[in-house]
């Protein structure tokens, strides 16, 4: 099993920045990719950005050029740097991984990001 611990959310004004952290622990070799997802009230959960074990990345069109993934391998941590935040980025953000065998791990409680003046 793998656990993901999210941190770094909060309240920020439009145009501001936040960095989210996702620390993974457990059976890390079972992970194919780690990604950040978000769910806004009344909307479905969506992929924000993900990075595969080969280093390939995938970003939602809505965040391209504003959000960037980074990995700190020794700490088993994936960061999501979010710049030029907009009110529509307001959501509950989740970190999760895709299994090599298919599917995802258990979802955590997520972390709130609120962009408001």
N, CA, C and O atoms as CSV, one atom per row, in Angstrom:
chain,resi,resn,atom,element,x,y,z
A,1,UNK,N,N,0.848,-1.194,0.000
A,1,UNK,CA,C,0.000,0.000,0.000
A,1,UNK,C,C,0.886,1.247,0.000
A,1,UNK,O,O,2.032,1.222,0.449
A,2,UNK,N,N,0.325,2.318,-0.510
A,2,UNK,CA,C,1.034,3.591,-0.578
A,2,UNK,C,C,0.178,4.660,0.071
A,2,UNK,O,O,-1.040,4.685,-0.106
A,3,UNK,N,N,0.812,5.533,0.815
A,3,UNK,CA,C,0.115,6.669,1.421
A,3,UNK,C,C,0.688,7.962,0.858
A,3,UNK,O,O,1.885,8.073,0.594
A,4,UNK,N,N,-0.204,8.938,0.681
A,4,UNK,CA,C,0.193,10.259,0.192
A,4,UNK,C,C,-0.260,11.301,1.211
A,4,UNK,O,O,-1.425,11.317,1.609
A,5,UNK,N,N,0.651,12.163,1.631
A,5,UNK,CA,C,0.329,13.222,2.587
A,5,UNK,C,C,0.490,14.560,1.885
A,5,UNK,O,O,1.572,14.905,1.411
A,6,UNK,N,N,-0.614,15.312,1.827
A,6,UNK,CA,C,-0.629,16.595,1.129
A,6,UNK,C,C,-0.440,17.725,2.123
A,6,UNK,O,O,-0.879,17.643,3.271
A,7,UNK,N,N,0.219,18.782,1.668
A,7,UNK,CA,C,0.363,19.975,2.498
A,7,UNK,C,C,0.575,21.191,1.609
A,7,UNK,O,O,0.922,21.068,0.434
A,8,UNK,N,N,0.359,22.371,2.193
A,8,UNK,CA,C,0.697,23.603,1.489
A,8,UNK,C,C,-0.462,24.417,0.962
A,8,UNK,O,O,-0.234,25.462,0.352
A,9,UNK,N,N,-1.683,23.995,1.166
A,9,UNK,CA,C,-2.810,24.762,0.658
A,9,UNK,C,C,-3.044,26.019,1.473
A,9,UNK,O,O,-2.281,26.337,2.384
A,10,UNK,N,N,-4.122,26.737,1.128
A,10,UNK,CA,C,-4.457,27.935,1.879
A,10,UNK,C,C,-5.220,28.929,1.046
A,10,UNK,O,O,-5.749,28.612,-0.019
A,11,UNK,N,N,-5.264,30.149,1.561
A,11,UNK,CA,C,-5.974,31.248,0.904
A,11,UNK,C,C,-4.956,32.180,0.260
A,11,UNK,O,O,-3.970,32.566,0.887
A,12,UNK,N,N,-5.199,32.532,-0.980
A,12,UNK,CA,C,-4.280,33.418,-1.694
A,12,UNK,C,C,-5.092,34.347,-2.593
A,12,UNK,O,O,-6.179,33.987,-3.045
A,13,UNK,N,N,-4.575,35.514,-2.843
A,13,UNK,CA,C,-5.261,36.465,-3.715
A,13,UNK,C,C,-5.021,36.098,-5.180
A,13,UNK,O,O,-4.033,35.437,-5.500
A,14,UNK,N,N,-5.909,36.519,-6.057
A,14,UNK,CA,C,-5.689,36.283,-7.491
A,14,UNK,C,C,-4.335,36.836,-7.932
A,14,UNK,O,O,-3.931,37.934,-7.548
A,15,UNK,N,N,-3.653,36.041,-8.745
A,15,UNK,CA,C,-2.313,36.424,-9.186
A,15,UNK,C,C,-1.216,35.918,-8.277
A,15,UNK,O,O,-0.037,36.000,-8.621
A,16,UNK,N,N,-1.588,35.395,-7.123
A,16,UNK,CA,C,-0.602,34.916,-6.173
A,16,UNK,C,C,-0.127,33.508,-6.479
A,16,UNK,O,O,-0.506,32.911,-7.486
A,17,UNK,N,N,0.712,32.990,-5.590
A,17,UNK,CA,C,1.322,31.670,-5.773
A,17,UNK,C,C,1.184,30.821,-4.521
A,17,UNK,O,O,1.100,31.329,-3.403
A,18,UNK,N,N,1.164,29.527,-4.739
A,18,UNK,CA,C,1.201,28.547,-3.661
A,18,UNK,C,C,2.010,27.355,-4.148
A,18,UNK,O,O,2.101,27.093,-5.348
A,19,UNK,N,N,2.594,26.640,-3.198
A,19,UNK,CA,C,3.254,25.385,-3.540
A,19,UNK,C,C,2.658,24.274,-2.694
A,19,UNK,O,O,2.662,24.329,-1.464
A,20,UNK,N,N,2.148,23.268,-3.382
A,20,UNK,CA,C,1.625,22.090,-2.702
A,20,UNK,C,C,2.694,21.008,-2.673
A,20,UNK,O,O,3.483,20.864,-3.607
A,21,UNK,N,N,2.701,20.247,-1.576
A,21,UNK,CA,C,3.649,19.145,-1.435
A,21,UNK,C,C,2.894,17.842,-1.249
A,21,UNK,O,O,1.851,17.800,-0.596
A,22,UNK,N,N,3.431,16.784,-1.828
A,22,UNK,CA,C,2.846,15.454,-1.694
A,22,UNK,C,C,3.967,14.491,-1.343
A,22,UNK,O,O,4.844,14.217,-2.162
A,23,UNK,N,N,3.932,13.984,-0.123
A,23,UNK,CA,C,4.950,13.042,0.329
A,23,UNK,C,C,4.392,11.631,0.257
A,23,UNK,O,O,3.349,11.337,0.841
A,24,UNK,N,N,5.087,10.764,-0.458
A,24,UNK,CA,C,4.644,9.383,-0.643
A,24,UNK,C,C,5.444,8.444,0.245
A,24,UNK,O,O,6.643,8.631,0.452
A,25,UNK,N,N,4.769,7.441,0.761
A,25,UNK,CA,C,5.450,6.427,1.567
A,25,UNK,C,C,4.786,5.078,1.332
A,25,UNK,O,O,3.636,5.011,0.898
A,26,UNK,N,N,5.516,4.006,1.620
A,26,UNK,CA,C,4.984,2.668,1.429
A,26,UNK,C,C,5.647,1.965,0.264
A,26,UNK,O,O,6.848,2.115,0.039
A,27,UNK,N,N,4.874,1.206,-0.468
A,27,UNK,CA,C,5.380,0.386,-1.581
A,27,UNK,C,C,5.549,1.246,-2.828
A,27,UNK,O,O,4.760,1.158,-3.769
A,28,UNK,N,N,6.573,2.069,-2.821
A,28,UNK,CA,C,6.743,3.072,-3.872
A,28,UNK,C,C,7.005,2.454,-5.238
A,28,UNK,O,O,6.712,3.077,-6.258
A,29,UNK,N,N,7.549,1.247,-5.281
A,29,UNK,CA,C,7.835,0.626,-6.571
A,29,UNK,C,C,6.575,0.263,-7.332
A,29,UNK,O,O,6.622,-0.013,-8.531
A,30,UNK,N,N,5.447,0.263,-6.635
A,30,UNK,CA,C,4.184,-0.061,-7.294
A,30,UNK,C,C,3.580,1.128,-8.029
A,30,UNK,O,O,2.586,0.988,-8.742
A,31,UNK,N,N,4.190,2.304,-7.852
A,31,UNK,CA,C,3.648,3.531,-8.425
A,31,UNK,C,C,4.130,3.723,-9.855
A,31,UNK,O,O,5.327,3.642,-10.129
A,32,UNK,N,N,3.196,3.977,-10.768
A,32,UNK,CA,C,3.563,4.313,-12.142
A,32,UNK,C,C,3.668,5.830,-12.314
A,32,UNK,O,O,4.585,6.318,-12.975
A,33,UNK,N,N,2.751,6.559,-11.733
A,33,UNK,CA,C,2.744,8.021,-11.855
A,33,UNK,C,C,2.121,8.627,-10.611
A,33,UNK,O,O,1.309,7.987,-9.942
A,34,UNK,N,N,2.493,9.842,-10.305
A,34,UNK,CA,C,1.883,10.606,-9.206
A,34,UNK,C,C,1.290,11.871,-9.783
A,34,UNK,O,O,1.907,12.550,-10.603
A,35,UNK,N,N,0.091,12.173,-9.345
A,35,UNK,CA,C,-0.567,13.347,-9.895
A,35,UNK,C,C,-1.314,14.144,-8.862
A,35,UNK,O,O,-1.609,13.670,-7.765
A,36,UNK,N,N,-1.609,15.351,-9.233
A,36,UNK,CA,C,-2.474,16.224,-8.446
A,36,UNK,C,C,-3.813,16.327,-9.163
A,36,UNK,O,O,-3.877,16.509,-10.379
A,37,UNK,N,N,-4.865,16.206,-8.390
A,37,UNK,CA,C,-6.218,16.288,-8.896
A,37,UNK,C,C,-6.939,17.354,-8.077
A,37,UNK,O,O,-6.497,17.708,-6.983
A,38,UNK,N,N,-8.036,17.859,-8.603
A,38,UNK,CA,C,-8.819,18.827,-7.836
A,38,UNK,C,C,-10.296,18.648,-8.100
A,38,UNK,O,O,-10.721,18.155,-9.145
A,39,UNK,N,N,-11.058,19.068,-7.109
A,39,UNK,CA,C,-12.513,19.001,-7.226
A,39,UNK,C,C,-13.105,20.270,-6.649
A,39,UNK,O,O,-12.947,20.560,-5.463
A,40,UNK,N,N,-13.779,21.016,-7.488
A,40,UNK,CA,C,-14.465,22.226,-7.059
A,40,UNK,C,C,-15.898,21.862,-6.695
A,40,UNK,O,O,-16.412,20.850,-7.172
A,41,UNK,N,N,-16.549,22.656,-5.868
A,41,UNK,CA,C,-17.937,22.363,-5.480
A,41,UNK,C,C,-18.827,22.207,-6.702
A,41,UNK,O,O,-18.838,23.055,-7.594
A,42,UNK,N,N,-19.571,21.113,-6.729
A,42,UNK,CA,C,-20.503,20.889,-7.817
A,42,UNK,C,C,-19.880,20.370,-9.097
A,42,UNK,O,O,-20.569,20.206,-10.104
A,43,UNK,N,N,-18.583,20.109,-9.067
A,43,UNK,CA,C,-17.905,19.630,-10.265
A,43,UNK,C,C,-17.228,18.287,-10.000
A,43,UNK,O,O,-17.014,17.889,-8.855
A,44,UNK,N,N,-16.903,17.609,-11.086
A,44,UNK,CA,C,-16.208,16.334,-10.955
A,44,UNK,C,C,-14.725,16.557,-10.682
A,44,UNK,O,O,-14.156,17.596,-11.017
A,45,UNK,N,N,-14.126,15.557,-10.069
A,45,UNK,CA,C,-12.690,15.609,-9.848
A,45,UNK,C,C,-11.980,15.570,-11.196
A,45,UNK,O,O,-12.368,14.819,-12.091
A,46,UNK,N,N,-10.936,16.384,-11.330
A,46,UNK,CA,C,-10.203,16.433,-12.594
A,46,UNK,C,C,-8.703,16.371,-12.351
A,46,UNK,O,O,-8.211,16.746,-11.287
A,47,UNK,N,N,-7.997,15.897,-13.348
A,47,UNK,CA,C,-6.550,15.870,-13.275
A,47,UNK,C,C,-6.012,17.279,-13.465
A,47,UNK,O,O,-6.430,17.994,-14.377
A,48,UNK,N,N,-5.085,17.675,-12.604
A,48,UNK,CA,C,-4.410,18.965,-12.744
A,48,UNK,C,C,-3.071,18.765,-13.442
A,48,UNK,O,O,-2.768,19.410,-14.446
A,49,UNK,N,N,-2.277,17.852,-12.881
A,49,UNK,CA,C,-0.950,17.583,-13.443
A,49,UNK,C,C,-0.458,16.258,-12.903
A,49,UNK,O,O,-0.779,15.883,-11.775
A,50,UNK,N,N,0.315,15.551,-13.699
A,50,UNK,CA,C,0.850,14.272,-13.271
A,50,UNK,C,C,2.233,14.069,-13.860
A,50,UNK,O,O,2.570,14.606,-14.915
A,51,UNK,N,N,3.024,13.275,-13.144
A,51,UNK,CA,C,4.364,12.938,-13.616
A,51,UNK,C,C,4.554,11.440,-13.487
A,51,UNK,O,O,4.278,10.850,-12.442
A,52,UNK,N,N,5.037,10.827,-14.579
A,52,UNK,CA,C,5.252,9.379,-14.599
A,52,UNK,C,C,6.679,9.055,-14.162
A,52,UNK,O,O,7.521,9.947,-14.060
A,53,UNK,N,N,6.941,7.790,-13.908
A,53,UNK,CA,C,8.248,7.419,-13.369
A,53,UNK,C,C,9.371,7.649,-14.374
A,53,UNK,O,O,10.539,7.706,-13.989
A,54,UNK,N,N,9.036,7.780,-15.652
A,54,UNK,CA,C,10.054,8.104,-16.647
A,54,UNK,C,C,10.317,9.587,-16.774
A,54,UNK,O,O,11.196,10.007,-17.527
A,55,UNK,N,N,9.553,10.384,-16.034
A,55,UNK,CA,C,9.739,11.829,-16.047
A,55,UNK,C,C,8.753,12.580,-16.921
A,55,UNK,O,O,8.701,13.809,-16.877
A,56,UNK,N,N,7.967,11.858,-17.717
A,56,UNK,CA,C,6.994,12.529,-18.558
A,56,UNK,C,C,5.912,13.191,-17.734
A,56,UNK,O,O,5.486,12.662,-16.708
A,57,UNK,N,N,5.464,14.363,-18.191
A,57,UNK,CA,C,4.457,15.107,-17.450
A,57,UNK,C,C,3.228,15.360,-18.309
A,57,UNK,O,O,3.285,15.338,-19.538
A,58,UNK,N,N,2.124,15.599,-17.628
A,58,UNK,CA,C,0.860,15.882,-18.290
A,58,UNK,C,C,0.155,16.951,-17.483
A,58,UNK,O,O,-0.023,16.802,-16.274
A,59,UNK,N,N,-0.247,18.029,-18.137
A,59,UNK,CA,C,-0.926,19.139,-17.462
A,59,UNK,C,C,-2.281,19.388,-18.093
A,59,UNK,O,O,-2.446,19.260,-19.306
A,60,UNK,N,N,-3.240,19.742,-17.272
A,60,UNK,CA,C,-4.529,20.186,-17.791
A,60,UNK,C,C,-4.321,21.483,-18.564
A,60,UNK,O,O,-3.485,22.309,-18.196
A,61,UNK,N,N,-5.083,21.654,-19.632
A,61,UNK,CA,C,-4.934,22.857,-20.451
A,61,UNK,C,C,-5.114,24.125,-19.619
A,61,UNK,O,O,-4.464,25.139,-19.871
A,62,UNK,N,N,-5.987,24.060,-18.643
A,62,UNK,CA,C,-6.313,25.248,-17.848
A,62,UNK,C,C,-5.159,25.719,-16.959
A,62,UNK,O,O,-5.177,26.848,-16.471
A,63,UNK,N,N,-4.153,24.858,-16.747
A,63,UNK,CA,C,-3.056,25.240,-15.856
A,63,UNK,C,C,-1.709,25.327,-16.566
A,63,UNK,O,O,-0.709,25.713,-15.959
A,64,UNK,N,N,-1.681,24.972,-17.837
A,64,UNK,CA,C,-0.418,25.015,-18.579
A,64,UNK,C,C,0.159,26.430,-18.574
A,64,UNK,O,O,-0.547,27.412,-18.806
A,65,UNK,N,N,1.449,26.501,-18.307
A,65,UNK,CA,C,2.118,27.793,-18.242
A,65,UNK,C,C,2.019,28.464,-16.887
A,65,UNK,O,O,2.701,29.458,-16.639
A,66,UNK,N,N,1.184,27.938,-16.011
A,66,UNK,CA,C,1.033,28.525,-14.669
A,66,UNK,C,C,1.467,27.568,-13.568
A,66,UNK,O,O,2.033,27.998,-12.562
A,67,UNK,N,N,1.210,26.285,-13.747
A,67,UNK,CA,C,1.536,25.280,-12.737
A,67,UNK,C,C,2.714,24.442,-13.216
A,67,UNK,O,O,2.848,24.164,-14.408
A,68,UNK,N,N,3.564,24.043,-12.275
A,68,UNK,CA,C,4.727,23.235,-12.622
A,68,UNK,C,C,4.935,22.149,-11.574
A,68,UNK,O,O,4.860,22.403,-10.372
A,69,UNK,N,N,5.197,20.940,-12.049
A,69,UNK,CA,C,5.524,19.833,-11.166
A,69,UNK,C,C,7.026,19.751,-10.955
A,69,UNK,O,O,7.812,20.062,-11.850
A,70,UNK,N,N,7.413,19.327,-9.755
A,70,UNK,CA,C,8.826,19.072,-9.475
A,70,UNK,C,C,8.906,17.884,-8.521
A,70,UNK,O,O,8.011,17.669,-7.704
A,71,UNK,N,N,9.974,17.125,-8.634
A,71,UNK,CA,C,10.127,15.927,-7.814
A,71,UNK,C,C,11.416,16.002,-7.015
A,71,UNK,O,O,12.474,16.352,-7.540
A,72,UNK,N,N,11.308,15.668,-5.735
A,72,UNK,CA,C,12.484,15.524,-4.880
A,72,UNK,C,C,12.576,14.038,-4.536
A,72,UNK,O,O,11.940,13.567,-3.593
A,73,UNK,N,N,13.381,13.306,-5.318
A,73,UNK,CA,C,13.420,11.850,-5.161
A,73,UNK,C,C,13.853,11.384,-3.770
A,73,UNK,O,O,13.221,10.493,-3.203
A,74,UNK,N,N,14.922,11.967,-3.205
A,74,UNK,CA,C,15.337,11.462,-1.892
A,74,UNK,C,C,14.244,11.582,-0.834
A,74,UNK,O,O,14.200,10.805,0.120
A,75,UNK,N,N,13.370,12.561,-1.015
A,75,UNK,CA,C,12.313,12.767,-0.021
A,75,UNK,C,C,10.993,12.153,-0.473
A,75,UNK,O,O,9.979,12.270,0.215
A,76,UNK,N,N,11.009,11.487,-1.652
A,76,UNK,CA,C,9.779,10.890,-2.179
A,76,UNK,C,C,8.643,11.911,-2.184
A,76,UNK,O,O,7.514,11.604,-1.800
A,77,UNK,N,N,8.951,13.102,-2.614
A,77,UNK,CA,C,7.974,14.182,-2.573
A,77,UNK,C,C,7.787,14.790,-3.955
A,77,UNK,O,O,8.749,15.009,-4.692
A,78,UNK,N,N,6.545,15.053,-4.287
A,78,UNK,CA,C,6.201,15.730,-5.540
A,78,UNK,C,C,5.588,17.075,-5.183
A,78,UNK,O,O,4.686,17.156,-4.349
A,79,UNK,N,N,6.079,18.114,-5.811
A,79,UNK,CA,C,5.590,19.462,-5.555
A,79,UNK,C,C,4.783,19.956,-6.744
A,79,UNK,O,O,5.065,19.614,-7.893
A,80,UNK,N,N,3.773,20.768,-6.447
A,80,UNK,CA,C,3.024,21.461,-7.485
A,80,UNK,C,C,3.154,22.953,-7.211
A,80,UNK,O,O,2.544,23.482,-6.282
A,81,UNK,N,N,3.946,23.615,-8.021
A,81,UNK,CA,C,4.098,25.060,-7.901
A,81,UNK,C,C,3.004,25.718,-8.716
A,81,UNK,O,O,2.898,25.496,-9.922
A,82,UNK,N,N,2.197,26.519,-8.061
A,82,UNK,CA,C,1.050,27.148,-8.708
A,82,UNK,C,C,1.261,28.660,-8.713
A,82,UNK,O,O,1.292,29.297,-7.660
A,83,UNK,N,N,1.403,29.221,-9.903
A,83,UNK,CA,C,1.593,30.660,-10.053
A,83,UNK,C,C,0.406,31.276,-10.767
A,83,UNK,O,O,-0.380,30.581,-11.411
A,84,UNK,N,N,0.286,32.579,-10.647
A,84,UNK,CA,C,-0.795,33.316,-11.309
A,84,UNK,C,C,-2.151,32.650,-11.044
A,84,UNK,O,O,-2.923,32.384,-11.965
A,85,UNK,N,N,-2.408,32.396,-9.791
A,85,UNK,CA,C,-3.638,31.699,-9.425
A,85,UNK,C,C,-4.873,32.534,-9.736
A,85,UNK,O,O,-4.862,33.761,-9.639
A,86,UNK,N,N,-5.935,31.830,-10.110
A,86,UNK,CA,C,-7.194,32.468,-10.486
A,86,UNK,C,C,-8.302,31.932,-9.600
A,86,UNK,O,O,-8.183,30.842,-9.041
A,87,UNK,N,N,-9.381,32.692,-9.469
A,87,UNK,CA,C,-10.498,32.215,-8.640
A,87,UNK,C,C,-10.995,30.836,-9.069
A,87,UNK,O,O,-11.436,30.048,-8.233
A,88,UNK,N,N,-10.927,30.544,-10.356
A,88,UNK,CA,C,-11.399,29.239,-10.832
A,88,UNK,C,C,-10.466,28.091,-10.449
A,88,UNK,O,O,-10.792,26.929,-10.688
A,89,UNK,N,N,-9.323,28.397,-9.863
A,89,UNK,CA,C,-8.444,27.354,-9.329
A,89,UNK,C,C,-8.875,26.910,-7.934
A,89,UNK,O,O,-8.340,25.945,-7.388
A,90,UNK,N,N,-9.831,27.610,-7.374
A,90,UNK,CA,C,-10.327,27.249,-6.050
A,90,UNK,C,C,-10.930,25.851,-6.079
A,90,UNK,O,O,-11.822,25.564,-6.877
A,91,UNK,N,N,-10.434,24.989,-5.203
A,91,UNK,CA,C,-10.883,23.598,-5.180
A,91,UNK,C,C,-10.205,22.857,-4.035
A,91,UNK,O,O,-9.301,23.368,-3.374
A,92,UNK,N,N,-10.674,21.647,-3.830
A,92,UNK,CA,C,-9.993,20.716,-2.937
A,92,UNK,C,C,-8.995,19.945,-3.798
A,92,UNK,O,O,-9.379,19.310,-4.781
A,93,UNK,N,N,-7.733,20.000,-3.433
A,93,UNK,CA,C,-6.682,19.366,-4.218
A,93,UNK,C,C,-6.248,18.053,-3.558
A,93,UNK,O,O,-6.053,17.977,-2.345
A,94,UNK,N,N,-6.107,17.044,-4.386
A,94,UNK,CA,C,-5.723,15.722,-3.917
A,94,UNK,C,C,-4.445,15.270,-4.627
A,94,UNK,O,O,-4.210,15.594,-5.791
A,95,UNK,N,N,-3.651,14.535,-3.913
A,95,UNK,CA,C,-2.511,13.866,-4.505
A,95,UNK,C,C,-2.810,12.372,-4.513
A,95,UNK,O,O,-3.283,11.816,-3.521
A,96,UNK,N,N,-2.535,11.741,-5.621
A,96,UNK,CA,C,-2.725,10.293,-5.685
A,96,UNK,C,C,-1.805,9.726,-6.747
A,96,UNK,O,O,-1.235,10.457,-7.557
A,97,UNK,N,N,-1.675,8.433,-6.728
A,97,UNK,CA,C,-0.812,7.768,-7.675
A,97,UNK,C,C,-1.570,6.750,-8.507
A,97,UNK,O,O,-2.585,6.194,-8.088
A,98,UNK,N,N,-1.041,6.527,-9.703
A,98,UNK,CA,C,-1.567,5.458,-10.547
A,98,UNK,C,C,-0.702,4.220,-10.318
A,98,UNK,O,O,0.527,4.291,-10.341
A,99,UNK,N,N,-1.357,3.098,-10.100
A,99,UNK,CA,C,-0.634,1.855,-9.885
A,99,UNK,C,C,-0.109,1.299,-11.195
A,99,UNK,O,O,-0.729,1.476,-12.244
A,100,UNK,N,N,1.014,0.639,-11.138
A,100,UNK,CA,C,1.500,-0.053,-12.339
A,100,UNK,C,C,0.508,-1.119,-12.782
A,100,UNK,O,O,0.390,-1.417,-13.971
A,101,UNK,N,N,-0.190,-1.680,-11.831
A,101,UNK,CA,C,-1.156,-2.737,-12.135
A,101,UNK,C,C,-2.505,-2.173,-12.554
A,101,UNK,O,O,-3.423,-2.932,-12.868
A,102,UNK,N,N,-2.636,-0.849,-12.561
A,102,UNK,CA,C,-3.898,-0.220,-12.938
A,102,UNK,C,C,-4.633,0.319,-11.735
A,102,UNK,O,O,-4.529,-0.223,-10.635
A,103,UNK,N,N,-5.369,1.378,-11.944
A,103,UNK,CA,C,-6.154,1.963,-10.862
A,103,UNK,C,C,-5.354,2.916,-9.998
A,103,UNK,O,O,-4.167,3.153,-10.225
A,104,UNK,N,N,-6.034,3.453,-9.005
A,104,UNK,CA,C,-5.440,4.422,-8.086
A,104,UNK,C,C,-5.395,3.853,-6.675
A,104,UNK,O,O,-6.021,2.834,-6.383
A,105,UNK,N,N,-4.659,4.511,-5.822
A,105,UNK,CA,C,-4.630,4.178,-4.405
A,105,UNK,C,C,-5.809,4.869,-3.720
A,105,UNK,O,O,-6.568,5.605,-4.351
A,106,UNK,N,N,-5.943,4.624,-2.439
A,106,UNK,CA,C,-7.031,5.266,-1.693
A,106,UNK,C,C,-6.861,6.782,-1.717
A,106,UNK,O,O,-5.758,7.313,-1.590
A,107,UNK,N,N,-7.999,7.458,-1.886
A,107,UNK,CA,C,-7.963,8.918,-1.901
A,107,UNK,C,C,-7.908,9.448,-0.468
A,107,UNK,O,O,-8.563,8.911,0.425
A,108,UNK,N,N,-7.125,10.500,-0.259
A,108,UNK,CA,C,-7.066,11.146,1.041
A,108,UNK,C,C,-8.138,12.209,1.155
A,108,UNK,O,O,-9.066,12.269,0.348
A,109,UNK,N,N,-7.996,13.040,2.161
A,109,UNK,CA,C,-9.004,14.081,2.412
A,109,UNK,C,C,-8.784,15.309,1.549
A,109,UNK,O,O,-9.672,16.154,1.427
A,110,UNK,N,N,-7.615,15.412,0.955
A,110,UNK,CA,C,-7.343,16.564,0.109
A,110,UNK,C,C,-6.943,17.786,0.920
A,110,UNK,O,O,-6.956,17.776,2.151
A,111,UNK,N,N,-6.590,18.834,0.193
A,111,UNK,CA,C,-6.177,20.067,0.837
A,111,UNK,C,C,-6.832,21.231,0.096
A,111,UNK,O,O,-6.861,21.263,-1.135
A,112,UNK,N,N,-7.351,22.179,0.859
A,112,UNK,CA,C,-8.117,23.269,0.265
A,112,UNK,C,C,-7.198,24.370,-0.281
A,112,UNK,O,O,-6.257,24.809,0.380
A,113,UNK,N,N,-7.501,24.790,-1.491
A,113,UNK,CA,C,-6.873,25.967,-2.090
A,113,UNK,C,C,-7.994,26.935,-2.445
A,113,UNK,O,O,-8.911,26.594,-3.192
A,114,UNK,N,N,-7.909,28.135,-1.907
A,114,UNK,CA,C,-8.919,29.159,-2.155
A,114,UNK,C,C,-8.245,30.392,-2.719
A,114,UNK,O,O,-7.321,30.944,-2.120
A,115,UNK,N,N,-8.721,30.817,-3.883
A,115,UNK,CA,C,-8.175,32.011,-4.532
A,115,UNK,C,C,-9.264,33.070,-4.512
A,115,UNK,O,O,-10.279,32.952,-5.199
A,116,UNK,N,N,-9.038,34.099,-3.720
A,116,UNK,CA,C,-10.070,35.112,-3.540
A,116,UNK,C,C,-9.433,36.407,-3.051
A,116,UNK,O,O,-8.433,36.410,-2.334
A,117,UNK,N,N,-10.059,37.511,-3.472
A,117,UNK,CA,C,-9.595,38.808,-2.995
A,117,UNK,C,C,-10.396,39.242,-1.773
A,117,UNK,O,O,-10.151,40.316,-1.223
